[in-house]
Amino acid sequence: MNADFTGQRVLILGGAGFIGQHLCRALLLAGADVRCFDRGKPGPNSIARNVGREAEWVTGEFSSARDLRDAIRDADYVVHLISTTIPETSNRDLQADLSQNVISTLNLLEAIRNSGVKKILFASSGGTVYGVPKTIPIPESHDLNPICGYGIHKLSIEKYLFLYQYNFGIDYCVLRLANPYGVAQISDRSQGAIGRFVYKAVMGEGIEIWGDGSVIRDYLCVEDIVDAFLLAMRYEGSERVFNVGSGNGHSLTDILGSIETSLGHSLRVDFLPARHVDVPLNVLDVSRIKREMGWSAKIDLPSGIGKMVAYGLEMRKSQ
């Protein structure tokens, strides 16, 4: 996507994360002045670095109201990508999940209320806020019944954004993201099935799957996610909440098949008991964002996985 954000000042909360790095890079290339806030800074080989321009990197704690006030100074846009939990871990300590994510976001909104921020964009979860779907694909108007604390805190933040817009006029946009994947996600972390599977595959290790591999999800390449955020910053229509996904469902076994095709050999897979937090099927209806912003996913799953496998093999060679 060709975008011009010259002279615009953008704060990315969670800028050292997977999506944050990609968004930082895109905004720098589009001419924006970017400030990234996170607990730590990415390494020198981060895709957010060495693009001809540099972001300002600010370290701090999301739980600190003072750190947030300092971070948003002079910002035109704020992109909120921070979450301290994932669906698998959020139910273990619901009070901590609430405090670390919702209360901290309220501190952020209070800081924004007394600033010159034009708009806040929030990365919500299209995979968890709906709970067990009644219809497929899932529209934004679907019932909202999350079955994990992660989905509940995402939904709570959505509602507080509405409240602050209603009471104080703070402009906002919620992007309910499908399952993201892409280059720079490749690791042994528990979040991000494709990134973890590719890491295990290129390292020659076995892959563990919760359940029988039939769970279907909507997967979206990070480059398409970045395009959606850039469009959402400029969007001036009346809608506030958007599903952002491919609109297509793929099972875990589909993912394994694409990795095997890219590698040219079979993988060693162990199947574990299914997890209670996993809904069996989730595919998003993306007609609203297509209608309002002209956005649609451009990178299909086999192509995206192929790029990740190639990157992972190069990463292994350099180790």
TORRORO-858710 format. One record per residue (C-alpha): residue in one letter; x negated, y, z. Coordinates in steps of 0.25 Angstrom, whole numbers. Each point is the difference from the previous one (the first is absolute). Layout:
residues N
<r dofi="A" px="X" py="Y" pz="Z"/>
...
end
This chain:
residues 319
<r dofi="M" px="0" py="0" pz="0"/>
<r dofi="N" px="-5" py="14" pz="-4"/>
<r dofi="A" px="2" py="9" pz="12"/>
<r dofi="D" px="-5" py="14" pz="4"/>
<r dofi="F" px="0" py="3" pz="14"/>
<r dofi="T" px="-11" py="11" pz="-1"/>
<r dofi="G" px="0" py="9" pz="13"/>
<r dofi="Q" px="10" py="-9" pz="7"/>
<r dofi="R" px="-5" py="-4" pz="14"/>
<r dofi="V" px="4" py="-15" pz="4"/>
<r dofi="L" px="-2" py="-7" pz="13"/>
<r dofi="I" px="0" py="-15" pz="-1"/>
<r dofi="L" px="3" py="-7" pz="13"/>
<r dofi="G" px="-7" py="-13" pz="-1"/>
<r dofi="G" px="-9" py="4" pz="-11"/>
<r dofi="A" px="-11" py="-10" pz="3"/>
<r dofi="G" px="11" py="-11" pz="-2"/>
<r dofi="F" px="2" py="-8" pz="-13"/>
<r dofi="I" px="11" py="9" pz="-6"/>
<r dofi="G" px="-6" py="12" pz="6"/>
<r dofi="Q" px="-13" py="-2" pz="-7"/>
<r dofi="H" px="7" py="-1" pz="-13"/>
<r dofi="L" px="9" py="12" pz="2"/>
<r dofi="C" px="-12" py="8" pz="4"/>
<r dofi="R" px="-8" py="-3" pz="-12"/>
<r dofi="A" px="12" py="3" pz="-9"/>
<r dofi="L" px="3" py="13" pz="7"/>
<r dofi="L" px="-15" py="5" pz="-1"/>
<r dofi="L" px="0" py="-4" pz="-15"/>
<r dofi="A" px="13" py="9" pz="-1"/>
<r dofi="G" px="-7" py="12" pz="6"/>
<r dofi="A" px="6" py="0" pz="14"/>
<r dofi="D" px="-7" py="3" pz="13"/>
<r dofi="V" px="1" py="-12" pz="8"/>
<r dofi="R" px="-2" py="-3" pz="15"/>
<r dofi="C" px="0" py="-14" pz="4"/>
<r dofi="F" px="4" py="-3" pz="15"/>
<r dofi="D" px="-4" py="-14" pz="6"/>
<r dofi="R" px="-7" py="-7" pz="12"/>
<r dofi="G" px="-12" py="-1" pz="-9"/>
<r dofi="K" px="-6" py="3" pz="-14"/>
<r dofi="P" px="-1" py="-9" pz="-11"/>
<r dofi="G" px="-14" py="-5" pz="-5"/>
<r dofi="P" px="-8" py="6" pz="-11"/>
<r dofi="N" px="6" py="-10" pz="-10"/>
<r dofi="S" px="14" py="4" pz="3"/>
<r dofi="I" px="8" py="3" pz="-13"/>
<r dofi="A" px="4" py="13" pz="7"/>
<r dofi="R" px="-15" py="5" pz="-1"/>
<r dofi="N" px="-9" py="3" pz="-12"/>
<r dofi="V" px="11" py="6" pz="-9"/>
<r dofi="G" px="-7" py="13" pz="-2"/>
<r dofi="R" px="7" py="7" pz="11"/>
<r dofi="E" px="1" py="-4" pz="15"/>
<r dofi="A" px="11" py="0" pz="10"/>
<r dofi="E" px="-1" py="5" pz="14"/>
<r dofi="W" px="0" py="-11" pz="10"/>
<r dofi="V" px="5" py="2" pz="13"/>
<r dofi="T" px="0" py="-11" pz="11"/>
<r dofi="G" px="10" py="0" pz="11"/>
<r dofi="E" px="11" py="-8" pz="7"/>
<r dofi="F" px="14" py="0" pz="-5"/>
<r dofi="S" px="5" py="0" pz="14"/>
<r dofi="S" px="-6" py="13" pz="3"/>
<r dofi="A" px="9" py="12" pz="-2"/>
<r dofi="R" px="-12" py="9" pz="0"/>
<r dofi="D" px="-7" py="-8" pz="-11"/>
<r dofi="L" px="12" py="1" pz="-8"/>
<r dofi="R" px="2" py="15" pz="1"/>
<r dofi="D" px="-15" py="2" pz="-4"/>
<r dofi="A" px="2" py="-10" pz="-12"/>
<r dofi="I" px="12" py="7" pz="-6"/>
<r dofi="R" px="-6" py="14" pz="0"/>
<r dofi="D" px="1" py="7" pz="-13"/>
<r dofi="A" px="6" py="-12" pz="-7"/>
<r dofi="D" px="11" py="1" pz="-11"/>
<r dofi="Y" px="4" py="-15" pz="0"/>
<r dofi="V" px="-2" py="-11" pz="11"/>
<r dofi="V" px="0" py="-14" pz="-5"/>
<r dofi="H" px="3" py="-10" pz="12"/>
<r dofi="L" px="-6" py="-13" pz="-2"/>
<r dofi="I" px="-3" py="-4" pz="14"/>
<r dofi="S" px="5" py="-13" pz="7"/>
<r dofi="T" px="-6" py="-6" pz="12"/>
<r dofi="T" px="7" py="-14" pz="-2"/>
<r dofi="I" px="4" py="-9" pz="-11"/>
<r dofi="P" px="13" py="-9" pz="-1"/>
<r dofi="E" px="-7" py="-12" pz="6"/>
<r dofi="T" px="-6" py="8" pz="12"/>
<r dofi="S" px="11" py="10" pz="3"/>
<r dofi="N" px="9" py="-9" pz="8"/>
<r dofi="R" px="-11" py="-4" pz="10"/>
<r dofi="D" px="1" py="13" pz="7"/>
<r dofi="L" px="13" py="8" pz="-4"/>
<r dofi="Q" px="-3" py="12" pz="10"/>
<r dofi="A" px="-14" py="2" pz="-6"/>
<r dofi="D" px="5" py="-1" pz="-14"/>
<r dofi="L" px="10" py="11" pz="3"/>
<r dofi="S" px="-9" py="9" pz="8"/>
<r dofi="Q" px="-12" py="-1" pz="-10"/>
<r dofi="N" px="8" py="2" pz="-12"/>
<r dofi="V" px="13" py="8" pz="3"/>
<r dofi="I" px="-4" py="9" pz="11"/>
<r dofi="S" px="-13" py="3" pz="-7"/>
<r dofi="T" px="8" py="4" pz="-12"/>
<r dofi="L" px="9" py="9" pz="8"/>
<r dofi="N" px="-12" py="7" pz="5"/>
<r dofi="L" px="-4" py="2" pz="-15"/>
<r dofi="L" px="14" py="5" pz="-4"/>
<r dofi="E" px="-1" py="10" pz="12"/>
<r dofi="A" px="-13" py="5" pz="-5"/>
<r dofi="I" px="5" py="1" pz="-15"/>
<r dofi="R" px="12" py="8" pz="6"/>
<r dofi="N" px="-9" py="11" pz="4"/>
<r dofi="S" px="-9" py="0" pz="-13"/>
<r dofi="G" px="0" py="4" pz="-14"/>
<r dofi="V" px="2" py="-15" pz="-5"/>
<r dofi="K" px="9" py="0" pz="-13"/>
<r dofi="K" px="3" py="-15" pz="0"/>
<r dofi="I" px="-3" py="-13" pz="8"/>
<r dofi="L" px="0" py="-13" pz="-8"/>
<r dofi="F" px="2" py="-13" pz="8"/>
<r dofi="A" px="-4" py="-14" pz="-4"/>
<r dofi="S" px="11" py="-9" pz="5"/>
<r dofi="S" px="2" py="-15" pz="-2"/>
<r dofi="G" px="9" py="-5" pz="-11"/>
<r dofi="G" px="-4" py="-14" pz="5"/>
<r dofi="T" px="5" py="1" pz="14"/>
<r dofi="V" px="11" py="12" pz="2"/>
<r dofi="Y" px="11" py="-8" pz="-6"/>
<r dofi="G" px="-2" py="-13" pz="7"/>
<r dofi="V" px="6" py="-12" pz="-6"/>
<r dofi="P" px="6" py="5" pz="-13"/>
<r dofi="K" px="15" py="-2" pz="-4"/>
<r dofi="T" px="-3" py="4" pz="-15"/>
<r dofi="I" px="-12" py="-1" pz="-9"/>
<r dofi="P" px="-5" py="9" pz="-5"/>
<r dofi="I" px="1" py="8" pz="13"/>
<r dofi="P" px="5" py="15" pz="-2"/>
<r dofi="E" px="-3" py="11" pz="9"/>
<r dofi="S" px="15" py="0" pz="5"/>
<r dofi="H" px="-2" py="-15" pz="5"/>
<r dofi="D" px="3" py="-2" pz="15"/>
<r dofi="L" px="-13" py="3" pz="9"/>
<r dofi="N" px="-2" py="-12" pz="10"/>
<r dofi="P" px="-15" py="-2" pz="2"/>
<r dofi="I" px="-4" py="-13" pz="6"/>
<r dofi="C" px="-13" py="5" pz="5"/>
<r dofi="G" px="-5" py="12" pz="9"/>
<r dofi="Y" px="-8" py="5" pz="-12"/>
<r dofi="G" px="12" py="1" pz="-9"/>
<r dofi="I" px="8" py="7" pz="12"/>
<r dofi="H" px="-11" py="10" pz="2"/>
<r dofi="K" px="-1" py="3" pz="-15"/>
<r dofi="L" px="15" py="2" pz="0"/>
<r dofi="S" px="0" py="9" pz="13"/>
<r dofi="I" px="-10" py="9" pz="-6"/>
<r dofi="E" px="9" py="1" pz="-13"/>
<r dofi="K" px="11" py="5" pz="9"/>
<r dofi="Y" px="-8" py="10" pz="8"/>
<r dofi="L" px="-5" py="6" pz="-13"/>
<r dofi="F" px="15" py="2" pz="-4"/>
<r dofi="L" px="2" py="6" pz="14"/>
<r dofi="Y" px="-11" py="10" pz="-2"/>
<r dofi="Q" px="4" py="3" pz="-14"/>
<r dofi="Y" px="14" py="3" pz="5"/>
<r dofi="N" px="-4" py="8" pz="12"/>
<r dofi="F" px="-12" py="7" pz="-4"/>
<r dofi="G" px="0" py="-1" pz="-15"/>
<r dofi="I" px="-13" py="-8" pz="-2"/>
<r dofi="D" px="0" py="-6" pz="-14"/>
<r dofi="Y" px="-4" py="-15" pz="-1"/>
<r dofi="C" px="0" py="-12" pz="-9"/>
<r dofi="V" px="1" py="-15" pz="5"/>
<r dofi="L" px="-7" py="-10" pz="-9"/>
<r dofi="R" px="5" py="-14" pz="4"/>
<r dofi="L" px="-12" py="-8" pz="-6"/>
<r dofi="A" px="0" py="-14" pz="-5"/>
<r dofi="N" px="-12" py="-9" pz="4"/>
<r dofi="P" px="-12" py="8" pz="-5"/>
<r dofi="Y" px="-13" py="-7" pz="-6"/>
<r dofi="G" px="-12" py="5" pz="-8"/>
<r dofi="V" px="-15" py="2" pz="0"/>
<r dofi="A" px="-6" py="4" pz="13"/>
<r dofi="Q" px="11" py="-9" pz="8"/>
<r dofi="I" px="-9" py="-13" pz="-2"/>
<r dofi="S" px="-3" py="-4" pz="14"/>
<r dofi="D" px="3" py="-11" pz="11"/>
<r dofi="R" px="10" py="9" pz="7"/>
<r dofi="S" px="13" py="-5" pz="3"/>
<r dofi="Q" px="8" py="11" pz="-7"/>
<r dofi="G" px="1" py="-1" pz="-15"/>
<r dofi="A" px="2" py="-15" pz="-5"/>
<r dofi="I" px="-6" py="3" pz="-14"/>
<r dofi="G" px="-12" py="7" pz="5"/>
<r dofi="R" px="-3" py="-11" pz="10"/>
<r dofi="F" px="3" py="-11" pz="-10"/>
<r dofi="V" px="-10" py="6" pz="-10"/>
<r dofi="Y" px="-10" py="1" pz="11"/>
<r dofi="K" px="1" py="-14" pz="4"/>
<r dofi="A" px="0" py="-5" pz="-14"/>
<r dofi="V" px="-13" py="8" pz="-5"/>
<r dofi="M" px="-7" py="-4" pz="13"/>
<r dofi="G" px="3" py="-15" pz="-3"/>
<r dofi="E" px="8" py="-1" pz="13"/>
<r dofi="G" px="14" py="-7" pz="2"/>
<r dofi="I" px="13" py="8" pz="0"/>
<r dofi="E" px="10" py="-1" pz="11"/>
<r dofi="I" px="15" py="2" pz="-3"/>
<r dofi="W" px="11" py="2" pz="10"/>
<r dofi="G" px="12" py="-9" pz="-5"/>
<r dofi="D" px="0" py="-7" pz="-13"/>
<r dofi="G" px="-3" py="11" pz="-9"/>
<r dofi="S" px="14" py="3" pz="-5"/>
<r dofi="V" px="1" py="13" pz="7"/>
<r dofi="I" px="3" py="11" pz="-11"/>
<r dofi="R" px="-5" py="14" pz="1"/>
<r dofi="D" px="-1" py="13" pz="-9"/>
<r dofi="Y" px="-15" py="3" pz="-2"/>
<r dofi="L" px="-4" py="13" pz="-5"/>
<r dofi="C" px="-14" py="4" pz="-4"/>
<r dofi="V" px="-6" py="12" pz="7"/>
<r dofi="E" px="-2" py="8" pz="-12"/>
<r dofi="D" px="15" py="0" pz="-2"/>
<r dofi="I" px="2" py="4" pz="14"/>
<r dofi="V" px="-10" py="12" pz="-1"/>
<r dofi="D" px="8" py="5" pz="-12"/>
<r dofi="A" px="13" py="-1" pz="8"/>
<r dofi="F" px="-6" py="9" pz="11"/>
<r dofi="L" px="-5" py="10" pz="-10"/>
<r dofi="L" px="14" py="1" pz="-6"/>
<r dofi="A" px="7" py="1" pz="13"/>
<r dofi="M" px="-9" py="12" pz="4"/>
<r dofi="R" px="6" py="7" pz="-11"/>
<r dofi="Y" px="14" py="-5" pz="0"/>
<r dofi="E" px="10" py="11" pz="3"/>
<r dofi="G" px="13" py="-8" pz="-1"/>
<r dofi="S" px="10" py="-4" pz="11"/>
<r dofi="E" px="-3" py="-14" pz="3"/>
<r dofi="R" px="-10" py="-3" pz="11"/>
<r dofi="V" px="-2" py="-15" pz="1"/>
<r dofi="F" px="-5" py="-8" pz="-11"/>
<r dofi="N" px="-3" py="-15" pz="-2"/>
<r dofi="V" px="-14" py="-1" pz="-7"/>
<r dofi="G" px="-2" py="-14" pz="-6"/>
<r dofi="S" px="-2" py="-8" pz="-13"/>
<r dofi="G" px="15" py="-5" pz="0"/>
<r dofi="N" px="-6" py="-14" pz="-2"/>
<r dofi="G" px="-1" py="-11" pz="10"/>
<r dofi="H" px="-12" py="-10" pz="1"/>
<r dofi="S" px="-2" py="-11" pz="10"/>
<r dofi="L" px="-13" py="-3" pz="7"/>
<r dofi="T" px="-2" py="-12" pz="-9"/>
<r dofi="D" px="1" py="9" pz="-12"/>
<r dofi="I" px="-11" py="9" pz="6"/>
<r dofi="L" px="-9" py="-13" pz="2"/>
<r dofi="G" px="2" py="-3" pz="-14"/>
<r dofi="S" px="-4" py="13" pz="-5"/>
<r dofi="I" px="-13" py="0" pz="8"/>
<r dofi="E" px="-3" py="-14" pz="-5"/>
<r dofi="T" px="2" py="4" pz="-14"/>
<r dofi="S" px="-9" py="12" pz="2"/>
<r dofi="L" px="-11" py="-9" pz="6"/>
<r dofi="G" px="2" py="-12" pz="-9"/>
<r dofi="H" px="1" py="-10" pz="11"/>
<r dofi="S" px="9" py="-5" pz="11"/>
<r dofi="L" px="1" py="5" pz="14"/>
<r dofi="R" px="0" py="-8" pz="13"/>
<r dofi="V" px="13" py="4" pz="7"/>
<r dofi="D" px="5" py="-4" pz="14"/>
<r dofi="F" px="15" py="2" pz="3"/>
<r dofi="L" px="3" py="4" pz="15"/>
<r dofi="P" px="14" py="1" pz="7"/>
<r dofi="A" px="9" py="12" pz="-5"/>
<r dofi="R" px="0" py="13" pz="8"/>
<r dofi="H" px="13" py="5" pz="6"/>
<r dofi="V" px="-3" py="15" pz="-5"/>
<r dofi="D" px="0" py="-4" pz="-14"/>
<r dofi="V" px="12" py="2" pz="-8"/>
<r dofi="P" px="2" py="-11" pz="-12"/>
<r dofi="L" px="2" py="10" pz="-11"/>
<r dofi="N" px="-3" py="15" pz="-2"/>
<r dofi="V" px="1" py="8" pz="-13"/>
<r dofi="L" px="3" py="14" pz="-1"/>
<r dofi="D" px="9" py="8" pz="-9"/>
<r dofi="V" px="-8" py="11" pz="-6"/>
<r dofi="S" px="10" py="7" pz="-9"/>
<r dofi="R" px="1" py="12" pz="9"/>
<r dofi="I" px="-14" py="4" pz="-1"/>
<r dofi="K" px="0" py="-3" pz="-15"/>
<r dofi="R" px="12" py="9" pz="-2"/>
<r dofi="E" px="-5" py="12" pz="9"/>
<r dofi="M" px="-15" py="0" pz="-2"/>
<r dofi="G" px="-2" py="-8" pz="-13"/>
<r dofi="W" px="-9" py="-10" pz="8"/>
<r dofi="S" px="-1" py="-15" pz="-3"/>
<r dofi="A" px="-11" py="-10" pz="3"/>
<r dofi="K" px="-10" py="-2" pz="-12"/>
<r dofi="I" px="-9" py="-11" pz="5"/>
<r dofi="D" px="5" py="-14" pz="0"/>
<r dofi="L" px="-4" py="-10" pz="11"/>
<r dofi="P" px="-9" py="-9" pz="-9"/>
<r dofi="S" px="-8" py="12" pz="-5"/>
<r dofi="G" px="-1" py="6" pz="14"/>
<r dofi="I" px="-5" py="-13" pz="6"/>
<r dofi="G" px="-10" py="-1" pz="-12"/>
<r dofi="K" px="-6" py="13" pz="4"/>
<r dofi="M" px="-1" py="-4" pz="14"/>
<r dofi="V" px="-7" py="-13" pz="-3"/>
<r dofi="A" px="-10" py="7" pz="-9"/>
<r dofi="Y" px="-3" py="10" pz="11"/>
<r dofi="G" px="-1" py="-11" pz="11"/>
<r dofi="L" px="-10" py="-8" pz="-8"/>
<r dofi="E" px="-8" py="12" pz="-2"/>
<r dofi="M" px="1" py="3" pz="15"/>
<r dofi="R" px="-5" py="-14" pz="3"/>
<r dofi="K" px="-12" py="2" pz="-9"/>
<r dofi="S" px="-4" py="12" pz="7"/>
<r dofi="Q" px="0" py="-6" pz="14"/>
end
